[in-house]
Amino acid sequence: MSRLGIYASQNYPRVTNSYESIQTVTLSSNQPSITFSSIPSTFKHLQIRAVSAGDTNTNVRLRFNGDTASNYATHGIQAGAGYGTSVYTNSSTSASSIMLFDQQLGNSTNFNATVTDVLDYTSTSKNKTIRTLNGVKGGTGGFMYFQSGLWFKTPEAVTSITIYPFTGNFYTYTTFALYGIKG
């Protein structure tokens, strides 16, 4: 029996329904932000998947529950053909939002692919953390980003998420999808 046959014949438990779609937003016109609201509290974690582009080279940011105070921190790493052999890091504390990624090559043909995890979003006993992996290919090069962030306001459940470019708008056909992850 082939090695594959051995593994296939064993009775491993299958993970089913681990991710459940909560909401998908696809823009029909340029817009300055998207918001997921009335997020159900029935999951362990959240995941945001996005294919986005904007009209400027700017960074894309996230806020929880409409909080615009200086209750966020971010740190990350970015690299790419545009940087040659260099790798850059970024960080901020006491910020008014979490930086998800730098929307390089802002135009309607260079869409960013992004996955962001929001961990323990319903917990009222700990601060919220996120992690983001993003990439974009455009022209003769591309960029990748790995970011993490913290919302250090008095712990509360996340009930809404707003995502926006720091300047400019998201382009038409930008899509953000919110998923719940069972624990």
Secondary structure, DSSP 8 states (H G I E B T S, - for coil): --HHHHHHHS------S-EEEEEEEE-SS-BS-EEE-S--S-SSEEEEEEEE-BSSSEEEEEEETT--SS-EEEEEEEEEGGGTT-EEEEEEEEESSEEEEEE-S-STT--EEEEEEEETTT-SSS-EEEEEEEEEEETTEEEEEEEEEEE-SS------EEEEESSS-B-TT-EEEEEEE--
